[in-house]
Amino acid sequence: MRLTGTSGELHQVFAAELLDRIAWFVRLRWAAGAALLAFAAAAPRVGMPLEWGRVWLVAVVVLAYNAILHALLATWRRSDQADYRWLARCTLIQILIDLAALVLLVHLTGGAASPFLPFFTFHMVIGTIMLSARTMSAVAAAVWLACAALFLGGAGPLGHLPIPLEMRAAVLGALACALGFTVYLTDTVASQLKERGVRLFRLAEELRDKTAELEKLLAEMRAIEARKSHFMLLSAHQLRSPLATVKTSLDVLLQGYVDPASPRAAGLILGASERVEGLLRIVGDLLELAKLREAAQRAPWTSGVNLAQLAVDVADALTPVAEARQITLESSYDADVVLARGVPPDLEYAIENLVHNALKYSRPGGAVHVQVRRSGEFGVLEVRDQGIGIPPEFLADLFVEFARAPNARRHTAEGTGLGLAIVKEVAEAHGGRVEAESRLDEGSTFRLLLPLHGGRTQDPGVTKSERRVTA
Amino acid sequence: MAKKSVLLVDDDAVFVDAVSAVLETRYEVRTAANGREALTAIAAAPPDIVVLDVMMDHLSEGFDVARALRSSEASRAIPIVMLTGVDEVFNIRMEIGESWFPYDRYLQKPVAPETLLATLGELLG
């Protein structure tokens, strides 16, 4: 059958179509049976051979098995598991029964001279559309042989008119041509239509897949949009709080609630100045984050970025901070941890953030260890401290913008809550990730994992969701 | 007549200092830096009025304190003024499902000193 290799769904579509055609067939057969009955009643009265009245026998047979088919059809429709192959076989059996009835009808109405001879072509057309040319060629041959046996077997007592043998042979020859051409012509047209149908179905399938893909993408974009506006809202609130403190402090001073010469006034001025400093830090980090998220604003990518060298530079720069806080800053580096490509300023910013955090949340006398090593396909930068640690319930939100753990807030007012969000952004832009482990009051370990070569396959300016589309 | 007492709860020390300077002109001012401290202070000696920030250690900490005060017989009558940088609509959205508001006034930072004094004066009669 021409359907081999098509999808199961297409098979189902064709099965449903076949079921519809069988139903149509059954309806036609009711009409055919009724017409035959009318013919049987009318024929002898209008001067046709009396024997033609026996046609009612064929009509009754046709109507009887059509009634059975009608009942079966309802069961098939309900069963819902109409398999295409099985339905095709049922169709073939129906056609064979119909043709047998037609042969009988032809036999009863004059054989080679029967007015019903052209009716064979109807079944050839329908059968070729519903089944296949090969099957119907075999059926046509069988029909022809049955007719040949009847016509040449001699004009029996069943109403065959006395027709010369040559005439009967000529009718058989014409019948063979008619049957053969009907199957051939129908097949030519039907197979073209069927192919077009299959192609159309495939296109529809493709369209549906594409639509689903687009819908998914749209949902993702909406989610990103929602996150963005939530972030903006959060940012505005984060800026308003320190601004309100500055404004209130200035109002209190300007309106004379505090003696300008008093230590309290000096404290308020200092506090306001601190808040402004904090605001500037937040604005700076927001800008950094925006730059990271805006590919066009990012520093250029360079090839062969030595992760160990970056870490050494950061550690050197932060040594004074460590000394001021009485914290030992140790480091160990594998020499050959080189990323195929990267953005050095961004990586430096991320490393500095992690090391600075470790120093910030350590207690005097503690130690911070910075290590760069190779681990399989990854270059790993690890920063370990013995500081205040992170509450377990806070670990999940660690990299969310503006999230600061209560103990971190208590430990130091300094901190925008954006540093780790930036680190995460840098890691992901390099095709890597950042991990954190911590025990409250015992210390934290942050690990930046960056693929040594993996980052190179991806366009630096393409975000995760965009990548999925091009894949 | 003794001065009425105000408990000012906010995690921003500079803000607390500035607002205290204003409130001290009329009231006896005590302060707390977070919800836990506030509840301890109130249990020890109930103030005449509480001024509460919302976002402290936790996102809705001020509301949690307000709700705790309103659900206890001893503290139910203490008037509560929310004084926060987060606007009311945003807060209500975060606190969705809230059918009553556990505070008497909602002031948004920054608030003018005279507005704050007027609000407290009105609530304390």
Contacts between the chains, C-beta under 8 A, distances in Angstrom:
chain1	res1	chain2	res2	distance
A	233	B	90	6.9
A	237	B	55	7.9
A	237	B	85	6.1
A	237	B	86	5.5
A	237	B	90	7.3
A	240	B	85	4.5
A	240	B	109	7.0
A	241	B	12	7.1
A	241	B	55	7.6
A	241	B	85	3.9
A	241	B	109	6.9
A	242	B	12	7.7
A	243	B	110	7.4
A	244	B	15	7.2
A	244	B	85	5.3
A	244	B	109	3.4
A	244	B	110	3.9
A	245	B	12	5.4
A	245	B	14	5.2
A	245	B	15	4.3
A	245	B	18	7.1
A	245	B	109	7.8
A	245	B	110	7.8
A	247	B	110	3.9
A	248	B	15	6.1
A	248	B	18	4.7
A	248	B	19	6.4
A	248	B	109	7.2
A	248	B	110	4.9
A	248	B	111	7.4
A	248	B	113	7.8
A	249	B	14	6.2
A	249	B	15	7.7
A	249	B	17	7.9
A	249	B	18	4.4
A	251	B	18	7.8
A	251	B	110	7.3
A	251	B	112	6.6
A	251	B	113	5.8
A	252	B	18	4.6
A	252	B	19	7.8
A	252	B	21	5.0
A	252	B	22	5.9
A	252	B	113	6.4
A	255	B	113	5.9
A	257	B	21	4.6
A	257	B	22	5.1
A	257	B	25	6.6
A	257	B	113	6.3
A	258	B	21	4.8
A	264	B	17	7.1
A	264	B	21	6.7
A	267	B	14	7.9
A	267	B	17	6.3
A	268	B	14	6.9
A	268	B	17	6.2
A	268	B	18	5.7
A	268	B	21	7.5
A	271	B	13	7.2
A	271	B	14	3.0
A	271	B	17	6.6
A	271	B	18	7.6
A	272	B	14	6.7
A	274	B	14	6.9
A	275	B	14	6.2
A	406	B	34	8.0
A	406	B	57	3.7
A	406	B	58	7.3
A	409	B	11	7.2
A	409	B	57	6.6
A	413	B	13	8.0
